[in-house]
Amino acid sequence: MTEDRIRRVLAAKYLACIAYDSSSLIPNVLAISKAWIRTELDREVRFQLIAGLGGLPLKASAGSLLDGETRRWRVVEGFSNVRRMDGQRFELPWQGSLRRSAAHDPEILDLLAEIAGSPQDRGRLAALPVLAEMDTDSSRKIVLDLFRSDPGTRFWSVEGLCWSGRPEVLRVFVEVLPTERDPLVVNQMVDAIRKADPVPEGAGAALLGTFRNLAARENDLCERARGRVLSAAQRTFEATRDASAAECIVLGLGDSSDSVRRSAVRVIAQHPDGAFIAPLWKALGDARDEYGRELVRYALRHTDPTFQGPSLLWDIERIEKQLKDKGLSAEARQALERDLRARKDELARMARR
């Protein structure tokens, strides 16, 4: 970066910070930002200006930049975005004030909507999260319309929308979830649905469609996303008794991934329900290997009182409970520990086959 460009990027970064000195300066900051964004051609400068309109949290930082004129590395002080910590927003009061002022400026909203709606404008990568963070009826409508119609916008706006958690946001999540291809976006939408109270209408069918979509693609990200879908399906079934949510959980029993199958069993075992009995018996017959049958047998032991079939996992659970008895003799404890090791070894061999 040349000296001039470094100064311009930093000036764009610091512009939003002027509001720190006095809230009365916010109108001036907004006016300068609007005019500058419209004429600025440098992508990095423009990106910082747009981010500033959202009052995005910043922290002091420094980076090494290669000077385009001297070809030497130099340290440049500036600001960088603060990530959310432990599920909490972190921002200074002036940052929220700047964002609220920008959110109620129709001219700014029109400008950001134009940028966010243009796939050729790289500024949309900043405009989308800024609009989502504003969280007003007007800004939310802009983002949700794009979120519904243009999958390319979802990665950049989903986090801010999840923080909103509003009913209209959840309805759009339910609508687009079954066709979303990015597992990282799926994870955030699924978590928002799982935490929602009440559970949005149609959540069970959306989660079932999502699970099937993810199961058709074998990679680590999709595998982890399926586990989160199961957790949301369990919450949905508990709250609504939705048949699609139950079917989603049962599908997990036959998943190609051991970790997903274990997640499905854990969900059923921790929240046993008679509605799972018939699907579990079907899953027992459909299981592709002995380990899959073992997982289903374990779930059946928790849900069907008539089932007395063998289950290593059930035995392991029973022995571990017995070992918690502080009154056991040393000899009895050693015998139980040997039995526990043997059954765990057998289960491990079964899983490797």
ZALO-74705 format. One record per residue (C-alpha): y, x, z. Coordinates in steps of 0.001 Angstrom, whole numbers, plus 524288, in hexadecimal, padded with zeros to 5 digits. Each point is the difference from the previous one (the first is absolute). Last residue first. Example, Ala and Ser with C-alpha at 12.3 -4.5 7.8 and 13.67 -1.06 7.14 Angstrom:
ZALO-74705
7FBDC8356681BE4;7F2907FAA680294;
//
This chain:
ZALO-74705
730C27C25982D04;80B0C805F0807E1;802D37F3AB807F5;7F1B67FEE380413;7FFCC80E138047F;80C257FD7980849;7F9D17F3BC805D2;7F3BD8078D80390;8082880A8A80671;807977F5A68078F;7F3357F9D380461;7FA7680CEE804A3;80C83803CD806F7;8005C7F3028074A;7F1C0800F88041C;8024580DAB8053C;80C2E7FB3480748;7F8517F49580599;7F54E8090180510;809F98094B805DA;806CA7F4B6806F9;7F32A7FAED8057D;7FC9D80D7980561;80D7880201805E5;7FF537F2C9806A1;809077F5797FB25;809B27FA68809D3;80BF2803A97F7F4;7FC477F6007F59F;807B9804117F3FA;7F35C805057F9FF;7FB0C7F2147FEE3;80B857FC4A7F751;7FD2880B8C7F719;7F1BB7FBBE7FF55;803A67F23C7FB8E;8097D804DB7F597;7F5D5809727FACD;7F5D97F51A7FFD0;8092D7F7017F87B;8030380AEB7F678;7F187802AD7FE2E;7FD577F1CD7FCF6;7F2C77F95980032;7FF647F1587FDA0;802847F61E80AC5;808587F64A7F87E;800847F2A58066E;80CCF802E880716;806CB802437F2E3;80D57806CB800F8;7FE9780CDE80744;7F1F1802DA7FC37;803A87FBED7F234;80A8380A8A7FF3E;7F5F680A49803DE;7F65D7FACE7F609;80A8E800D87F58B;802C380E3F8030E;7F17C8032C80014;7FE307F9567F2D2;80A7F808B27FA2E;7F96680BE5805D8;7F3057FBBC7FA47;8056E7FF1B7F244;805A07F6877F60F;802A77F49280917;7FEB87F2ED7F8CF;7F61E7F9F48094B;807CE803CF80BF8;80C887FB9C7F94A;7FA307F2637FE8D;7FCAC7FFC880E74;80DC5804A6802E8;806157F5737F777;7F86C7F594807AA;803C18057C80D5C;80E5C803037FD5D;805257F2638031F;7F9648010380D3E;80A5E8099880460;7FF8C80D78805D9;80D2B806ED8019B;7FCD080DE280427;7F2F87FFF47F8D9;805E77F9E47F3CD;80B59809967FF20;7F74480B9080365;7F6507FC237F57B;80AD07FF377F5DC;8059980D2180434;7F2848062B7FF4F;7FE997FB127F21D;80D52805937FCA6;7FC4C80D3B805B9;7F304800187F8CD;806BF7FD937F300;7F8D47F8837F54B;803737F32680680;7F5457F65C80364;804967FCF080DC0;80E0B7FFA67FB28;7FCCA7F40C7F7EE;7FD457F91680CF8;80DE8802B480476;805B87FAC87F350;7F76F7F3E7800CD;8056E7FD2780D8F;80DE9801347FAD2;7FC9B7F6FF7F4B3;7FA747F5E58096B;80CC17FF2E807AD;7FD937FD2180E54;80EE78009F80163;803918093680B20;7F317806FF801FD;7FD94800907F16C;80D6D805D17FD52;7FE6F80A6380A8B;7F297803A77FAA4;8055E800527F220;80B018090A80456;7F62580997805B4;7F7AC7FEF87F3C9;80BC9802EB7F769;8028580C298080A;7F241804FD7FD44;801BB7FCF47F19B;80C54808637FFE5;7F85D80BA68050F;7F65F7FECE7F4CC;80AD17FE0C7F603;8068580C948046F;7F32C807898000F;7FC257FC587F22A;7F6977F68D7F996;806E07F50E7F8E0;7F96A7F2AD7FE9F;7FFF27FE8A80EC6;80EE67FFF57FFFE;800CD7F3F77F74D;7F5497F91E80795;806FF802AD80CE3;80CDE7FB497FA46;7FA217F33F7FB60;7FA3E7FD9380D7B;80CE98037C80682;807797F6867F74A;7F6187F51E80261;80146801BE80EB4;80EDC801147FFCD;801DE7F31E7F8D2;8099F7FAA9809F8;8068880A9780803;7FA108034F80D4F;808EA7FA8680A6D;80336809A98053F;7FF9580B987F6D1;7FA0C80CD5804A4;7F46D7FF957F6A8;808A77FBB97F4B3;8093C80B7B80239;7F46C80951800F0;7FAB97FAE47F311;80D20801EF7F941;800F880DEA80517;7F232803D87FC42;800FD7F9AB7F28E;80BE68085F7FCC9;7F84080C4880321;7F43A7FA7C7F8B2;808017FF0F7F35F;7F9A07F6577F6A8;805EE7F32B804AB;7F9207F45F7F99F;7FA9D7F94C80C2A;80C78802D4807DB;809F87F9B67F6EF;8004D7F21C80554;7FCB28030180E2E;80ADA80A3680049;8096B7F6327F9DD;7FCFD7F63080AB5;8018180A9F80A52;80DB68030F7FB38;803D57F19E7FFF8;7FAFB7FEB580DF3;8082480B8080501;7F96480C8780474;80CB6807807FE05;7FA1680D1B80375;7F5A57FD9F7F5AC;80AB67FE127F5E3;805D780D4880345;7F2CC8068D7FE67;7FCB07F8C77F35C;80C4A8040B7F8AE;7FCEB80CF67F964;7F16C7FDEE7FDDB;802727F25E7FABC;80973802F47F4EC;7F5E8803EE7F5DA;7F8967F3548021C;80B0F7F8A67F90B;8000A7F11680092;7FD737FCCC80E49;8069B80BDD805FD;80B847FE417F6AF;802477F1FB80475;7FD6A8045280E03;80A3680AD27FF61;80AE57F7837FA98;7FC9E7F4D48092B;8003C8093580BB0;80D86804F47FC66;8057F7F22C7FF8D;7F9497FAC580C35;8038E80C3D80798;7F67680AD780372;808AD80BB07FCD4;7F410808D080147;7F9977F9DE7F40D;80C3E802127F7E1;800AB80E418044A;7F177801DD7FD72;801C67FB3C7F1EE;80CD6806F47FD13;7FAE080D948035F;7F4988008C7F67E;808237F7437F70F;8091A80B877FDD7;7F6268052B7F656;805587F6337F631;7F6627FE117F4D4;7F8647F57080735;80C9E7F8158016D;7FF357F4F5809E6;8038C8087980BA6;80C6E804EB7F95D;804C97F2797FC26;7FC777FA6980D4F;8073980B3C8069F;80C6B7FD327F849;7FF167F15A80227;7FDFB8022380E96;80B878095980081;808F37F62E7F952;7FB507F514808D2;803C5807D080C56;7F8987FA0480B5D;7F50A80A117FFEA;809D080B327FF4D;806267FBE880CE2;7F2B87FE6C80662;7FBAE80D687FB25;80C3D806A08052C;7FEB27F94080D20;7F1B4803F78013C;8038880E1E7FD6B;80B607FF4280970;7F6F87FBF280B0D;7F72E80BF77FE61;7F2747FE287FA90;7F1DD800DE80409;7F7217F49A7FCD0;7F3A47FF8480808;7F1BB800127FBB6;7FCFA80C728074F;80A91807947F8B9;8068E7FB8F7F379;8037180B6C7F751;80DB8805AA80099;805E7802707F2A0;8060B80D4B7FD9E;80D72805938028F;8069780C877FBF0;8008D80E9980246;7FD8A809207F498;7F84280C908014B;800C7808F37F42F;7F662805347F616;805AA808E07F5B1;8008B7FDB27F15E;80EB8803138009A;804147F4C77F736;7F53C7F5FD801C4;7FFA8801E880EBE;7F21A7FD4E80471;8004A7F6EB80BAB;7FA19801EA80D70;801647F424808C3;806E57FBDC80C51;7FF9D7F41480890;808AF7F6C78079A;7FA287F280800FC;802017F3E67F7E2;7FC537F1CA801C5;802977F7FE7F3AC;80D247F940800BB;7FBCC7F8407F430;80C03803D17F867;7FD0480E4080327;7F3497FF547F873;807A97FC2A7F3E2;8094280B868016F;7F4E58097C8027B;7F8B27FBB57F3BC;80C56801177F7DF;801E880E1F80413;7F1D18032F7FD1D;8000F7F9597F2B4;80C8B8063B7FB12;806C77F6697F6DF;809D07F9FE8097D;8090C7F5C17FA12;7FB097F34F805D9;7FB4A8067780C87;80D6F805DC8029F;8075B7F3267FEEE;7F6BB7F8CE80901;7FF5280B3D809BA;80EC280179800DE;801B07F180802E4;7F4FA7FFEB809EF;8054180BD580749;80DA67FA2480031;7FAD07F32380557;7F880807B280A8B;80BEF8078F804A6;8035F7F60080A78;7F2CD8030C8061C;805BC80CF08044B;7FB0C80DE6800E3;7F1CB7FCC07FCFF;804337F8AE7F3C9;802BF80D437F9F3;7F14F802438008B;7FE0B7F7E77F3B2;807C9809F77F838;7F85080B74805A4;7F4727FEB17F6D7;8087D7FE207F3F6;8081580BD3803CD;7F377807AC80210;7FB497FCC97F24D;80D508034E7FA3C;8010080CFF8072B;7F2708040D7FB98;803827FC307F20E;80C158088C80027;7F8B380BC180564;7F58E7FEA07F595;7F2777FB0580325;
//
